[in-house]
Every structure is written in C-alpha cells, then in structure tokens.
Amino acid sequence: RVLFRSTDKKETLVDLLCKNIRMDIITQQFQPGQRLRTKELAVKYGTSETPVKLALNRLMNEQVVESFPRQGIRVRSISEEDAKETFSIRLMMDLFFVKEIIESVSMNQQLREALQNNVDAHYQAVQSAQDHTDVELFLLNYKYDYEFHELYLKCSGNKKIVEIYRNINLFLYTNYIFRKQSEERDLASVREHQGILQAILSKDEELLREKVTEHMNNSVNAICKILRIERML
C-alpha cells in the first residue's frame, strides 16, 4: 500500500502513519486483536521502523492499540460492556450541564452559529454521500459527529469535562460501525443532533434531557447490535 498523503503540509510522517493505521483498522484490514509488527508495517507503508514505532506509541496513548507482555502490540477490541460504560459516562456528562449549556447558547450568538453550522454541514455530508463504503466520507461523518458533541460540552464552560470527553476513546466506536451501520442510522443520528439543538434553542431543559438520552441510547444500541452480530458470524 502507498502511504496515504495529506494536503496538510503541517502533518508529519508520524501523523500520516497514525492516520493510515486508523483507516486500515476502520476498514478491517487490521482486525480486532490482530498483532501489529513494526517491521511489517514499515514495509506496508514504505517507511522506516522508527516513525512506525512512534505512531504505534501515539496510538497506544489514544487506546487504539494495546501492548501485551511477550505478545507485542495488538489492535484493541471492544465489548458490549465497554460500549455501554463509555456511553453511560457520555450521557452523564451531557445531562449534568443541561442548564449551563442552554444559558450559554442563549447568550452567545457565536455558539449558536457554531452548533447550527455543524448540524447543517453534517446533514449535507450524509445526504450527499454517494458511497456508504467510502472510508473518507465515513471519517468526515465521524468528524462532524465528534465536533458536535465536543462543542455541546464546550457550551458548559467547563474545560475539564471537555478534556474528559477528548480522552474517552471514541475511535473504538467508529472502528466497529464502518460498512455495518445503515445509511438510515447515519441520517437518524444527524436528525437527533438537530433535535438536541432545537431543544437548546427553545430553552427547554426537560426536552433537552429527553433528546440527549434518546440519542445516546440509540447510539449504544446500534454498536451493541453490531457487536452481537459479529460474535455470531
């Protein structure tokens, strides 16, 4: 494979290697639990072993891969329990700051516009996607999704909670839904974001709690269903 190149001149070789390894995990060229050997990856991506080691170390910090004594580095797996615990934490964070988020958005036009622009761009991206199996379109969809929830928590005014969100390994979720989650679910997820935004703009705390809970429950149910089907194959 030729190393995927970016148009971003600021990206380093290690950045590109991380991006390529993630993409190969998403597209299941590397399976959960599969061992990743530095020498083989260097040959695959046409580079030396040193930047590959640095990339793998970064991915370990991000919990995308994990290291086992005498077994080397392997692609991290996810269980239904992992997914449920992750989304339980996210739901707790999102619900705790409902009042603060509504107040911040009502007073700040820039926040309102940022949320609306994200939802509009995300909806357009999902609507215009012609090929559900295109990994770059998939990653764009994930980017908008990640940014919406990050922005939502930024509206709380609590920097620590945003840091916690960033440290939760959301990549594990995307790892398991490429080519497995329907386009209908992708579109429904964006519409759920729209519902969350409308609840914020209407300053309805109860409705916002309802919409956030619905979105998180639908998301975790989708990944758990995929994981159950995977176990049966």
Secondary structure by P-SEA (a helix, b strand, c coil): ccccccccccccaaaaaaaaaaaaaaaccccccbbbbaaaaaaaacccaaaaaaaaaaaaaacccccccccccccccccaaaaaaaaaaaaaaaaaaaaaaaaaaaacaaaaaaaaaaaaaaaaaaaaccccccaaaaaaaaaaaaaaaaaaaaaaccaaaaaaaaaccaaaaaacccccccaaaaaaaaaaaaaaaaaaaaccaaaaaaaaaaaaaaaaaaaaaaaaaaaac
